[in-house]
Structures are given as C-alpha cells and as structure tokens.
C-alpha cells in the first residue's frame, strides 16, 4: 500500500515543514474556511469558543492529488471511503483532470455517494466491512494502476489536514485548546502536529462517540485497539487508527473525550439554531464534547479559556432526517 510515507520526519509521517509545503501547494485551490463564534454558546460553555468551519472546505484531499507526478496522476487515484474523503478525492481528481476510483460500502449515506458522483468519481460498490473495502480497492489498484490515497493513513493527507492549524493559529494565536473529531486519525494528526509545533503548550483534545471509542481505549492501553463493531449516529467516525496516525495520537493528543449520540444530536441542533450551520453528526461532536459533563466538570480543563473546535463534515442525509421526522 502506498501511504505516501517519507514526506515527513523520521519520527512521524508528517511535520511542520511538510505541512507548510502542503499549504503552498494547495492554497490556490482551497477555501480559507471561516471561524464563527457565538455569545450564547460561550455562556453555555463558560469559555470562549471558536468554530473553524471545515464543513465548508471542498479541497480536503488536494495535497495528496497535487503531490503526484504526471506519470502517477495519469493513471488516476483510488480510495475506499464511505464519506467525506471520497467526495474530497473525487473533486481533487476532477480539478486535476484525472480518474478517481472510489470503493464505497453498500451502507454508505446516499448524500455522500451523490457527492462522489457529482464530482466525477467512479463508484465501485463493496460489502460494508473493512476487509471488503481493502480487497476491492487493492483489485481496482491492480487493474488500473491508480495510486492509492488512503482516507487517513497517508502522510500527504495528514500534511494537508495540518494546514487547518496554520490558518487558525495565525488568525487566533491566543487559542489554548483545540477539540477535534477522531476516527482514523488523519485530521487530528495533522492538526496536532502543526499546532504543537507552533505552540507546544496548546492542548489537543479528541472528540469521539461512546459507540466507537477505540481511540479512547487505545490511549488508555497504550496500543491500537480495534472494536468488533461500532454503534453510533456519527457514521464518519467509525474507522480505526492506522500505523501512521497512532504514534501522533499517542504522543500529541492530550486526551479523548467521549460523548453519546444524544449529546451529538443536541450539538447538531445548536449548530443549526445558533451558528446557522448545518453539520453532520461527525462535525458536531466537538461542540458536544466541550458541553459534556466529562469536560465541564474535569478540573484538568478548567483553564481552557480560548477553545477552537474543528467542525468537519456537512453532509447530512436529509431523506433519512425527513423520514425520521415524519414518524414522530
């Protein structure tokens, strides 16, 4: 598997230098996403909250695609993903004018599959298991010669995600805490690497569903833990840590805050009603974490006064939402 390893330092798959290089590479094709705040939510949280709205970002896989040389790019890219990475890679490939082969499990949200198709990705269906995703992606790679761009366990993805911290800390250097969703760890790895390099004292906290709490267990046990199954409304947070993301999460993520689905849904409502931003469950989990009792009542976080929350993922399956509402 081509993970793009070697772009960063010997210790981790990425570093501040590769993240800055990524920013130069992609700055002409990405959005500098807005940062929102709300007096109402500040009062609820008892501290200043800054919401970095990556749900408005369209170029999430641009660094990986633009890193390819012409010979590699000509054969296209392949990934296995049920969500936002699939759409981001499809769009990045479309912008470069190369094929994108997207292996999608049969239970993927329809809205996310539609985004892949909208951006020109070729959908290849597989069974909803990690093994099926991997085997199918391997076969597509063998048949086409396309470059595998892993959803999270890839140094190019990690470096690209790290540009979020470059933007955020340049605009708000007073931030003392970052809260980031965690799944396979690509997003939080890049964010943590850049943030800790710029400000070693900054806290980086992961937000994770109780029903997919492998990262919390991994931190507790000091090794990667995978679960036999996951059970959460946050479909974008069901992956497990990889060999490139785990060392970064192990060393640079200060703690993992777990929240239940009810807290996530309430945070989604608050994002919509107060911030006027529609986010999927995975994107709202950071707000759920900062409002949770486990954060609010923990003396370790009492001095977290300027908290930035990464809001990632705005793909809500409205058909499912309408069906749920009609049954009430």
C-alpha positions in Angstrom: 0.0 0.0 0.0 1.3 3.4 -1.0 0.8 5.5 2.1 3.0 8.4 0.9 5.3 7.7 3.8 8.6 9.6 3.7 7.3 13.1 3.3 7.7 13.9 7.0 10.2 13.4 9.7 11.7 10.1 10.9 9.6 10.2 14.0 6.2 10.9 12.4 4.6 10.6 9.0 4.5 14.4 8.7 6.0 17.5 10.3 5.6 21.3 10.3 7.9 21.6 7.2 5.7 19.2 5.1 2.6 20.9 6.3 3.9 24.3 5.2 4.8 22.8 1.9 1.3 21.4 1.6 -0.1 24.8 2.3 1.9 26.4 -0.5 0.9 23.6 -2.8 -2.9 23.8 -2.2 -3.5 27.4 -1.2 -4.8 28.4 -4.7 -7.4 25.6 -4.7 -8.8 25.5 -1.1 -11.0 27.8 0.9 -9.7 29.7 3.9 -12.7 28.5 5.9 -14.5 30.9 8.3 -14.2 30.9 12.0 -17.6 31.6 13.8 -18.3 32.4 17.4 -21.5 32.9 19.5 -22.0 34.7 22.8 -24.8 32.2 23.6 -22.6 29.2 23.2 -19.7 30.9 25.0 -22.0 31.4 28.0 -23.2 27.8 27.8 -19.6 26.5 27.7 -18.2 29.0 30.3 -15.4 30.0 27.9 -14.8 31.5 24.5 -15.5 29.1 21.7 -14.2 29.5 18.1 -15.7 27.2 15.4 -13.3 26.5 12.5 -15.9 25.6 9.8 -14.1 22.9 7.8 -17.5 21.7 6.7 -17.2 24.5 4.1 -14.0 23.1 2.8 -14.1 21.5 -0.7 -10.4 20.6 -1.2 -9.7 18.2 1.6 -7.6 15.8 -0.5 -5.9 18.4 -2.7 -2.5 17.9 -1.2 -2.4 14.2 -1.9 -3.6 14.6 -5.5 -1.3 17.6 -6.3 1.7 15.8 -4.8 1.6 13.1 -7.6 3.9 13.4 -10.5 2.5 13.4 -14.1 3.1 9.7 -14.6 1.4 8.7 -11.4 -1.5 11.1 -11.9 -2.2 9.9 -15.4 -3.4 6.5 -14.0 -5.7 8.2 -11.5 -6.3 7.7 -7.8 -8.2 5.1 -5.8 -9.5 5.0 -2.3 -12.0 3.2 -0.1 -14.3 5.5 1.8 -18.0 5.9 2.8 -17.9 9.6 3.3 -16.2 12.9 3.1 -12.8 11.7 1.9 -14.4 10.0 -1.1 -16.0 13.2 -2.2 -12.9 15.3 -1.5 -10.7 13.0 -3.5 -13.2 12.9 -6.4 -13.2 16.7 -6.5 -9.4 17.0 -6.3 -9.1 14.5 -9.1 -11.6 16.3 -11.2 -9.8 19.6 -10.8 -6.6 17.9 -12.0 -8.4 16.1 -14.8 -7.6 12.5 -13.7 -9.8 9.5 -12.9 -10.9 8.8 -9.3 -12.0 5.3 -8.4 -14.0 5.3 -5.2 -14.7 2.0 -3.4 -17.9 2.6 -1.4 -19.5 0.2 1.1 -23.2 -0.6 0.4 -24.4 1.1 3.6 -22.8 4.5 2.8 -25.1 7.5 3.3 -26.8 8.3 0.0 -25.9 12.0 0.2 -22.2 11.2 0.4 -22.4 8.8 -2.6 -24.2 11.5 -4.6 -21.3 13.9 -3.9 -18.8 11.4 -5.2 -20.8 11.1 -8.4 -21.3 14.8 -8.7 -17.6 15.4 -8.6 -16.9 12.8 -11.2 -15.7 9.9 -9.1 -16.4 6.3 -10.3 -18.2 4.4 -7.6 -17.3 0.7 -7.1 -19.5 -0.9 -4.5 -18.3 -3.4 -1.9 -19.6 -5.1 1.2 -19.8 -3.0 4.4 -16.7 -4.5 6.0 -13.1 -3.2 6.2 -11.8 -6.4 4.7 -14.1 -6.0 1.7 -13.2 -2.3 1.3 -9.5 -3.2 1.3 -9.7 -6.2 -1.0 -11.8 -4.3 -3.5 -9.5 -1.2 -3.5 -6.5 -3.5 -4.0 -8.1 -5.1 -7.0 -9.0 -1.7 -8.6 -5.4 -0.6 -8.0 -4.1 -3.7 -9.7 -6.5 -3.4 -12.6 -5.9 0.3 -13.2 -2.5 1.2 -11.8 -4.2 4.0 -9.9 -2.4 5.5 -6.8 -4.0 4.5 -3.5 -4.8 7.6 -1.4 -5.8 6.2 2.0 -8.6 8.1 3.8 -6.4 8.8 6.8 -3.3 6.6 7.0 -1.3 8.7 4.4 1.3 11.3 5.1 0.0 13.5 2.3 -3.5 13.5 3.8 -2.0 14.2 7.3 0.1 17.1 6.0 -2.9 18.6 4.1 -5.0 18.5 7.3 -2.3 20.2 9.2 -2.9 23.4 7.2 -6.0 23.9 9.2 -3.8 24.8 12.2 -1.7 27.1 10.2 -4.7 29.1 9.2 -6.4 29.0 12.6 -3.4 29.9 14.8 -2.3 32.7 12.5 -5.7 34.3 12.9 -6.2 33.5 16.6 -2.8 32.9 18.3 -4.5 33.1 21.7 -6.1 29.7 21.3 -5.1 27.4 24.2 -7.2 24.3 23.3 -8.2 22.5 20.1 -11.0 20.0 20.1 -11.0 17.7 17.0 -13.2 14.8 15.9 -11.2 11.5 15.8 -11.8 8.4 13.6 -8.9 7.0 11.6 -6.8 10.0 12.9 -5.8 11.8 9.7 -7.5 15.0 10.6 -6.4 15.2 14.3 -2.8 14.0 13.4 -2.2 16.9 11.0 -3.9 19.4 13.3 -1.9 18.3 16.3 1.4 18.1 14.6 1.1 21.7 13.3 -0.4 23.1 16.4 2.1 21.6 18.8 5.0 22.7 16.6 3.7 26.3 16.6 2.7 26.3 20.3 4.0 23.3 22.3 1.7 24.3 25.3 -1.5 24.1 23.3 -3.9 21.3 24.3 -5.3 19.0 21.6 -8.3 17.0 22.7 -10.1 14.4 20.6 -13.9 14.0 20.5 -15.2 10.5 19.9 -18.6 8.7 20.1 -19.1 6.3 23.0 -20.2 3.7 20.5 -16.9 3.9 18.6 -14.5 4.6 21.4 -11.4 2.8 20.0 -9.2 5.9 20.3 -10.0 6.3 23.9 -9.3 2.7 24.6 -6.1 2.9 22.6 -4.9 5.8 24.6 -5.8 4.0 27.8 -4.0 0.8 26.9 -1.1 2.3 25.0 -1.7 0.3 21.8 -4.1 0.4 18.9 -7.4 -1.1 19.9 -10.0 -2.1 17.3 -13.6 -2.9 18.0 -15.6 -5.8 16.7 -18.3 -3.4 15.8 -19.3 0.3 16.2 -22.7 1.8 17.1 -23.1 5.5 16.6 -25.0 8.0 14.6 -21.7 9.6 13.6 -21.0 7.5 10.5 -17.9 9.4 9.7 -16.2 8.4 13.0 -16.3 4.6 12.7 -12.7 3.9 11.4 -9.8 2.8 13.5 -6.3 4.3 13.9 -3.6 3.4 11.4 0.1 2.8 11.9 0.9 6.4 10.7 -1.7 8.1 12.8 -1.5 6.2 16.0 2.0 7.4 17.0 0.9 11.0 16.6 -2.3 10.4 18.5 -0.4 8.5 21.2 2.1 11.3 21.7 0.4 14.6 20.8 -3.3 14.2 21.7 -3.7 15.1 25.3 -7.0 13.3 26.0 -10.0 11.7 24.3 -13.5 13.0 25.3 -16.3 10.5 24.6 -19.9 11.6 24.2 -23.1 9.7 23.5 -25.3 10.0 20.4 -27.9 12.1 22.3 -25.3 14.7 23.1 -24.2 14.7 19.5 -27.7 15.3 18.2 -28.2 18.1 20.6 -25.0 19.7 19.4 -26.2 19.4 15.8 -29.3 21.3 16.8 -27.3 24.0 18.5 -25.0 24.4 15.4 -28.1 24.8 13.2 -30.1 27.0 15.5 -27.4 29.3 16.9 -24.5 29.2 14.4 -26.8 28.7 11.5 -24.5 25.9 10.2 -25.9 22.5 9.1 -23.4 19.8 10.1 -23.5 16.1 10.1 -23.1 14.2 13.5 -19.3 13.8 13.0 -18.9 17.5 12.6 -20.9 18.5 15.7 -19.1 16.2 18.0 -16.6 18.8 19.1 -19.3 21.0 20.5 -20.9 18.0 22.2 -17.6 17.3 23.8 -17.0 20.9 25.2 -20.5 21.0 26.6 -20.3 17.5 28.1 -20.0 16.9 31.9 -16.8 15.0 31.3 -15.2 18.2 30.0 -17.1 20.8 32.1 -16.5 19.0 35.4 -12.9 18.0 34.8 -10.5 20.2 36.7 -7.8 19.5 34.2 -9.7 21.6 31.6 -10.7 24.4 33.9 -8.1 26.8 32.5 -9.1 26.1 28.9 -10.4 29.6 28.1 -10.0 30.0 24.3 -11.2 26.8 22.7 -11.2 26.2 19.0 -13.5 23.4 17.7 -12.9 21.9 14.3 -16.3 21.5 12.6 -15.8 18.9 9.9 -18.4 17.4 7.7 -21.6 19.0 6.5 -23.1 16.0 4.6 -26.5 15.2 6.2 -28.7 12.6 4.6 -31.9 14.7 4.5 -34.0 11.8 3.2 -33.3 9.9 6.4 -33.9 13.0 8.5 -37.3 13.7 6.9 -38.3 10.0 7.3 -37.4 10.2 11.0 -39.4 13.4 11.5 -42.5 12.0 9.7 -42.6 9.1 12.1 -42.8 11.3 15.2 
